[in-house]
Amino acid sequence: MGSGKSTVAPRLARGLGYDVLDLDTEIIRHTGLSIPAVFELYGEERFRDEERSMLYRLAERSNIVVALGGGTIMDPSNLAWCKRMGTLIYLRGSAAFLASRLAQSKQDRPLLYGAEGGMLPPDALAERVSSLLASRSAIYEQADLTVDIDAASVSKVVAVIRSALSR
Protein backbone atom coordinates (compact mmCIF):
# COMPACT_ATOMS: atom_id res chain seq x y z
CA MET A 1 0.00 0.00 0.00
CA GLY A 2 1.20 3.44 -0.89
CA SER A 3 4.01 2.27 -3.15
CA GLY A 4 2.52 3.95 -6.21
CA LYS A 5 1.68 0.78 -8.12
CA SER A 6 -1.63 2.23 -9.35
CA THR A 7 0.30 5.18 -10.79
CA VAL A 8 3.34 3.28 -12.06
CA ALA A 9 1.37 0.46 -13.74
CA PRO A 10 -0.47 2.62 -16.33
CA ARG A 11 2.69 4.52 -17.23
CA LEU A 12 4.67 1.32 -17.58
CA ALA A 13 1.92 -0.25 -19.67
CA ARG A 14 1.78 2.79 -21.99
CA GLY A 15 5.54 2.66 -22.48
CA LEU A 16 5.42 -1.05 -23.31
CA GLY A 17 2.34 -0.76 -25.53
CA TYR A 18 0.42 -3.04 -23.13
CA ASP A 19 -2.96 -2.81 -21.44
CA VAL A 20 -3.15 -2.12 -17.73
CA LEU A 21 -5.34 -3.75 -15.14
CA ASP A 22 -5.72 -2.88 -11.45
CA LEU A 23 -6.77 -5.96 -9.50
CA ASP A 24 -8.68 -3.96 -6.88
CA THR A 25 -10.61 -2.12 -9.61
CA GLU A 26 -11.54 -5.45 -11.16
CA ILE A 27 -12.81 -6.72 -7.79
CA ILE A 28 -14.91 -3.58 -7.39
CA ARG A 29 -16.33 -4.00 -10.90
CA HIS A 30 -17.07 -7.69 -10.37
CA THR A 31 -18.64 -7.43 -6.89
CA GLY A 32 -20.29 -4.04 -7.31
CA LEU A 33 -18.83 -3.13 -3.91
CA SER A 34 -15.94 -0.97 -2.75
CA ILE A 35 -12.98 -2.79 -1.20
CA PRO A 36 -13.91 -1.49 2.29
CA ALA A 37 -17.50 -2.72 1.74
CA VAL A 38 -16.29 -6.20 0.79
CA PHE A 39 -14.16 -6.28 3.95
CA GLU A 40 -17.00 -4.98 6.12
CA LEU A 41 -19.76 -7.19 4.72
CA TYR A 42 -17.84 -10.40 4.06
CA GLY A 43 -14.44 -10.12 5.73
CA GLU A 44 -10.89 -10.36 4.49
CA GLU A 45 -11.16 -14.05 3.60
CA ARG A 46 -13.92 -13.38 1.05
CA PHE A 47 -11.91 -10.46 -0.34
CA ARG A 48 -8.89 -12.75 -0.79
CA ASP A 49 -11.11 -15.32 -2.57
CA GLU A 50 -12.33 -12.63 -4.98
CA GLU A 51 -8.76 -11.44 -5.46
CA ARG A 52 -7.54 -14.96 -6.30
CA SER A 53 -10.42 -15.51 -8.72
CA MET A 54 -9.72 -12.23 -10.54
CA LEU A 55 -6.00 -12.98 -10.65
CA TYR A 56 -6.45 -16.42 -12.20
CA ARG A 57 -8.78 -15.01 -14.86
CA LEU A 58 -5.80 -13.03 -16.15
CA ALA A 59 -4.35 -16.21 -17.66
CA GLU A 60 -6.60 -15.54 -20.64
CA ARG A 61 -4.85 -12.22 -21.32
CA SER A 62 -1.43 -11.28 -22.63
CA ASN A 63 0.56 -8.06 -22.88
CA ILE A 64 -0.82 -6.55 -19.68
CA VAL A 65 0.65 -4.83 -16.67
CA VAL A 66 -1.26 -5.70 -13.50
CA ALA A 67 -1.28 -3.62 -10.32
CA LEU A 68 -1.72 -6.16 -7.53
CA GLY A 69 -3.01 -5.42 -4.05
CA GLY A 70 -0.41 -5.45 -1.29
CA GLY A 71 -1.66 -8.76 0.12
CA THR A 72 -2.17 -10.64 -3.14
CA ILE A 73 1.10 -12.53 -3.13
CA MET A 74 0.91 -13.40 0.55
CA ASP A 75 -0.99 -16.46 -0.63
CA PRO A 76 1.77 -18.86 -1.78
CA SER A 77 -0.31 -20.09 -4.72
CA ASN A 78 -0.82 -16.50 -5.92
CA LEU A 79 2.91 -15.82 -5.58
CA ALA A 80 3.78 -18.92 -7.60
CA TRP A 81 1.13 -18.11 -10.21
CA CYS A 82 2.42 -14.53 -10.66
CA LYS A 83 6.02 -15.68 -11.04
CA ARG A 84 5.02 -18.38 -13.52
CA MET A 85 2.80 -16.10 -15.61
CA GLY A 86 4.95 -12.98 -15.78
CA THR A 87 7.54 -10.78 -14.16
CA LEU A 88 6.74 -9.88 -10.57
CA ILE A 89 8.00 -6.43 -9.55
CA TYR A 90 8.30 -5.17 -5.97
CA LEU A 91 8.12 -1.40 -5.53
CA ARG A 92 10.05 -1.27 -2.25
CA GLY A 93 9.58 1.67 0.06
CA SER A 94 10.62 2.21 3.65
CA ALA A 95 7.89 2.06 6.28
CA ALA A 96 8.33 5.78 7.02
CA PHE A 97 8.02 6.73 3.34
CA LEU A 98 4.94 4.55 2.81
CA ALA A 99 3.24 5.77 6.00
CA SER A 100 3.81 9.37 4.97
CA ARG A 101 2.21 8.75 1.57
CA LEU A 102 -0.67 6.78 3.06
CA ALA A 103 -1.39 9.54 5.58
CA GLN A 104 -2.05 11.85 2.61
CA SER A 105 -4.03 9.32 0.60
CA LYS A 106 -7.75 9.77 0.00
CA GLN A 107 -8.31 6.03 -0.55
CA ASP A 108 -10.07 3.85 1.98
CA ARG A 109 -7.73 1.07 3.08
CA PRO A 110 -9.40 -1.39 5.46
CA LEU A 111 -6.12 -2.80 6.77
CA LEU A 112 -5.29 0.70 8.03
CA TYR A 113 -8.51 1.22 10.00
CA GLY A 114 -8.50 1.57 13.74
CA ALA A 115 -10.90 -0.10 16.17
CA GLU A 116 -13.45 2.70 15.61
CA GLY A 117 -13.51 2.01 11.87
CA GLY A 118 -11.73 5.12 10.58
CA MET A 119 -8.18 5.60 9.34
CA LEU A 120 -5.54 5.34 12.03
CA PRO A 121 -3.93 8.52 13.40
CA PRO A 122 -0.36 9.20 12.11
CA ASP A 123 1.61 7.45 14.88
CA ALA A 124 -0.58 4.34 14.82
CA LEU A 125 -0.56 4.41 11.01
CA ALA A 126 3.24 4.39 10.94
CA GLU A 127 3.27 1.49 13.39
CA ARG A 128 0.72 -0.50 11.35
CA VAL A 129 2.62 0.08 8.08
CA SER A 130 5.86 -0.98 9.74
CA SER A 131 4.21 -4.12 11.08
CA LEU A 132 2.62 -5.02 7.73
CA LEU A 133 5.88 -4.45 5.92
CA ALA A 134 7.81 -6.56 8.42
CA SER A 135 5.36 -9.43 8.05
CA ARG A 136 5.31 -9.23 4.25
CA SER A 137 8.85 -8.28 3.23
CA ALA A 138 10.23 -11.83 3.04
CA ILE A 139 7.51 -12.68 0.51
CA TYR A 140 7.86 -9.38 -1.37
CA GLU A 141 11.60 -9.97 -1.71
CA GLN A 142 10.84 -13.05 -3.82
CA ALA A 143 9.84 -10.77 -6.70
CA ASP A 144 11.76 -11.05 -9.95
CA LEU A 145 12.70 -7.37 -9.77
CA THR A 146 12.89 -4.96 -6.82
CA VAL A 147 12.83 -1.20 -7.37
CA ASP A 148 13.52 1.19 -4.48
CA ILE A 149 11.02 4.04 -4.54
CA ASP A 150 11.80 6.30 -1.57
CA ALA A 151 13.77 8.92 -3.48
CA ALA A 152 12.53 8.12 -6.99
CA SER A 153 10.00 9.88 -9.17
CA VAL A 154 7.37 7.84 -11.00
CA SER A 155 9.24 8.48 -14.25
CA LYS A 156 12.46 7.14 -12.74
CA VAL A 157 10.71 4.03 -11.37
CA VAL A 158 9.17 3.32 -14.78
CA ALA A 159 12.53 3.86 -16.51
CA VAL A 160 14.29 1.46 -14.12
CA ILE A 161 11.63 -1.21 -14.72
CA ARG A 162 11.69 -0.79 -18.52
CA SER A 163 15.47 -1.02 -18.53
CA ALA A 164 15.44 -4.19 -16.43
CA LEU A 165 12.72 -5.77 -18.59
CA SER A 166 14.66 -5.05 -21.77
CA ARG A 167 17.59 -7.08 -20.46
Secondary structure, 3 states (H helix, E strand, C coil): CCCCHHHHHHHHHHHHCCEEEEHHHHHHHHHCCCHHHHHHHHCHHHHHHHHHHHHHHHHHCCCEEEECCCCHHHCHHHHHHHHHHCCCEEEECCHHHHHHHHHHCCCCCHHHECCCCCECCHHHHHHHHHHHHHHHHHHHCCCCEEEECCCCCHHHHHHHHHHHHHC
